[in-house]
């Protein structure tokens, strides 16, 4: 976990209502599931989870809306479930999104200091200039993170504030997503009477929730094995350095099993969860699995396959997904050569496949482990450290914390009169 996120979970920060101990919500819109967390910051004792909603992502494919009515129903069900548990009503949330095909771009910006000391406002001004340089209606900026900060061309600085010089220069890393996909999500949430206060990239949030501080500093690759897509996020020097995506995930494994075993997707998903593996040592031809063929009664299956066949199908698709991930990373060889990952952390539902850690180690030749978020204090008897909820847990930290950069904000030009009316409306919302 980064210093910023860790400190945010240890104490209250921020000037908004969420910084005063008020409950807040985050909604992870994944490629196959929706997860809503309602949490409350506790001074000196981290963040307590008080409500959780979890539903299938109906009407959503690869993190993007394909059926507005079904998506709205699923989102409302997820929010209602979390609100019922928490005893709170959400009006504002932060979104963690895996859709929109997020990608990285880099911008170098500079300003003259004329011998004075660097202030935090100087950093923010340059980061905002970097955002405005690349933001378009087609591509929205989700994150602006300073990768390298120098004064007068000297050594890279972690925190230049207070240091003086003539010229301040920043290499900024910007995570961008498709504007249309984001606007569709915002419109759907608006119909649910929910205001979106921020948007974070799911693989970025998952990494912040699961990585140790040493991993963030030394360099680590996060592979988020979701249902419809696989997200990639590289970290080094305590910063996010790269975001990429592969259009395959656990749902494609399920589809391959359904086709290869001539069964329904429902039964294929169950077989994957019970017997799925990517290591042949876990099975042999003598282990037989009953498979309800298409048209069979669920209680009277007529099919039967060796477990080895299931492993062959699962491993083939997972290997293909990981090979595509390697190709995506090879497109950024120059960047990764300067900041190479030293280990791999797996998150998402697909990371629970038997033998997946060993397969990743074999293909990437790096140590790999399954990441589990552990910073949330859940009610007694409930465990919220599953890899599939890593993005939601990380979004909680980003909501309260500060990653040293700029987050998404909806840029709307308003007149003086309309801004006054907006403030008046906000006053009514807070007091009635």
Secondary structure, DSSP 8 states (H G I E B T S, - for coil): --HHHHHHHHS---SSGGGGT-EEEEEEE-SSEEEEEEEEE-TTS-EEEEEEEEEE-TTEETTEES-HHHHHHHHHHHHHHHHHHHT---SEEEEEE--S--EEEEEEEEEE-TT-B--HHHHHHHHHHHHHHH--SSEEEEEEEEEEEEETT-S-BS--TT-B-SEEEEEEEEEEEEHHHHHHHHHHHHHTT-EEEEEEEHHHHHHHHH--HHHHHH-EEEEEE-SS-EEEEEEETTEEEEEEEES--HHHHHHHHHHHHT--HHHHHHHHHHH-BS-GGG--TT-EEEE--TT-BTTB--EEEEHHHHHHHHHHHHHHHHHHHHHHHHTTHHHHHHS---EEEEESGGGGSBTHHHHHHHHH-SEEEE-----EE--TT-----GGGHHHHHHHHHHHS--SSEE--------HHHHHHHHHHHHHHHH-
